[in-house]
Amino acid sequence: MIKQFFSLALFMSLSAGTMFAQKDGGLSPEFVKTLHQKEMKSSCKALQNAAASNSIDALAKNNANKGGLDTYFSNETTKQSITDQKQSGRCWMFSGFNVLRSNFAKRTDSLTVDLSQGYLFVFDQLEKSNLCLQGIIDNADKPMDDRLVQFFFQHPINDGGTFCGVADLVDKYGLVPHEVMPETVSSNDTRRIGALLSSKLREFGLQLRKMVADKKSDKEIKAAKEEMLGTIYHMLCLSFGAPVQEFDYAFKNAEGKTVTEVKHYTPLTFAKEVVGEKLNGTFIMVMNDPRHEYYKTYEVEYDRHVYDGHNWKYLNLPMEDIAEMAIASIKGNTKMYSSYDVGKFLDGSRGYSSLDNYDYGSLFNTTFGMNKAERIMTYDSGSTHAMTLVAVDLDANGKPTMWKVENSWNATWGQNGCLIMTNEWFNEFMFRLVINNKYVPAKIKKMYEQKPIMVMPDDPLFLPDAD
């Protein structure tokens, strides 16, 4: 009786649906009923039960690819300690600092230093706040639905970034050791303070737009913006600590023994000691974006950390050219900032990324056939996470077969804090790389100096590295 009642109810609901005029492109009840009937005929009950009780990755994991993992690399830079960004989007800073401290150890014959992300993060967030507010002022004559105006209000601030931000911030504000300014609860988990800062900047942005509309003077608008930034700085100092102005410090060797005299530093003099020179001008950023023409330089408008700093500028290259420079850098014992769509085909338990890790197509009886350009243009893929490229394994012909990066998800994750990736995965999901000038061929340097093609900051590939 109950079964008959529900069957009658289903029939009446489907019949009632036919009483409404169907708009072209809508789903008719008859079509949905056909889908259901087809699914019931074709589906395997055992597979339905398995899918209801297990994660998709567990079901799609390729058992044939779960064998022993080759961890030998023919070319590898000197190992260093693994860091932990905790619940923050500061992977770009951790990766950038990995490069800086590695270069310092190499230049000073193994002196070590742990750098304070918390110190530079205060200024990163202050500078991004100013960038947002000044960008809103610069574009205040445009309507709220303008693409650039929407960009500032949708993304007023974030804790992601690129190596360009590391360079601008270090050159402007310097560095301090981690011991001098350690992490706080909010720097380890930036979600709440990030949301509050975003809300405040949106509020301030509306006020500044009104001041422009009311024809307030430039002096009045500047004074209002500076007062707003005072509020932002107060929030930052309470959350991350007030930035250190001067300190005493002595360097240690790889065994942790103090081997230099204690010296007095400011953040700028300490940065000069660690970096040895200004970062800007010592590197180029290259990128693989098959949507755009190769061997052309591009610049992303407003995609920078500092309003009076450098826009994100890169040379678009085929993966073969990028790999050639990366191999030269690794052979020269020089680590590199790099970024990826890290979540694709990632086996986190092994710290291994391979296109063969999961077979989603077989599980769902379909294919996932977009190429790299198509994935980017449809927002299916993009750079999400920065890591430090440290090793490559080459075959007998000198071609790469595997790559390794230092991650910033603590030393217990993956391969002792590192991630191994096949060359096939690397080609599909690696996006940008920062190369020291000494490993850049002259012809590539010349291409990089072309007048850049300007692109918009809301492009799917130009979101900051933040995982």
Salt bridges, closest charged atoms under 4 A:
GLU76 OE2 - LYS79 NZ 3.29
GLU76 OE2 - LYS404 NZ 2.70
ASP114 OD1 - ARG101 NH1 3.61
ASP124 OD2 - LYS128 NZ 3.18
ASP124 OD1 - HIS305 ND1 2.64
GLU127 OE2 - LYS172 NZ 2.77
ASP168 OD1 - HIS310 ND1 2.69
GLU183 OE1 - ARG90 NH1 3.13
ASP189 OD2 - ARG191 NH2 2.72
GLU203 OE1 - LYS200 NZ 3.22
ASP214 OD2 - LYS210 NZ 2.77
GLU246 OE1 - HIS264 NE2 2.65
ASP248 OD1 - HIS264 ND1 2.76
GLU273 OE1 - LYS263 NZ 3.45
ASP289 OD2 - ARG291 NH2 2.85
ASP289 OD2 - HIS292 ND1 2.94
GLU301 OE2 - ARG304 NH1 3.91
ASP308 OD1 - LYS172 NZ 3.51
ASP341 OD2 - LYS344 NZ 2.90
ASP347 OD1 - LYS61 NZ 3.79
ASP347 OD2 - ARG350 NE 3.10
GLU406 OE2 - LYS335 NZ 3.13
GLU428 OE1 - ARG375 NH2 2.58
ASP458 OD2 - ARG147 NE 2.74
ASP459 OD1 - ARG291 NH2 2.83
ASP465 OD1 - ARG432 NH2 2.64
